[in-house]
Amino acid sequence: MNIDDLKNTWNEDVSDETPEISTEQSQKINLPLEKIRKNMRMEFWSTIGILLFGFAVVWIPFPDAPLFKFKFYLTVLLFSMVIVVSFFFSKFFKLYKEISSPMMKTYESLQDLLFQFKLNEQYYLSFILSFVPFLVCEMIIVIEFIPHPKPLSDLRIATILISAVAIGLFGLFLLGKYWYKSFYGKYVSQIENLLSKLKK
């Protein structure tokens, strides 16, 4: 077999493995991608709004305002949350940019996009679970600074914090799975189904 034959065989193999996507198929794939983009924008702006609301609530002056130390600790906690949120949203933003201008010409490029969706699903669950330590820290601050009718025993405090960790981890994990499936997972499944049809 000469060089030209080898080149032709190689090109045929590559074209078989990476079938071209028609305009009609591309449009079908763009529909769930647009839903994903829309939900990512909504979630980004909602998160920004919640963080700004948190800062506002902590520092709004009102009668019988909590101690400065209480406000300062909550502010430090909120700034820490901003750092964590910024890290994860930088990961999500890379995916958002990629699906905003997709080069969906072949089956292979879409397979790569699906791999990134799967990777971002893990980022997403990590993002949700990262709020457990903040929940625990907030409870510690509240226990320390909010007056109680009678002092809490060490056992009571330990029970509250251990319960917060256990319930927080389990609850946030379930919430993260449900939230991802509702806002992103079902659209990723649609793309997977379209790809399986394309492969046939």
Helices and strands as residue ranges (DSSP letters): H 3-17, H 23-59, H 68-100, H 107-129, H 131-145, H 154-180, I 181-185, H 186-199
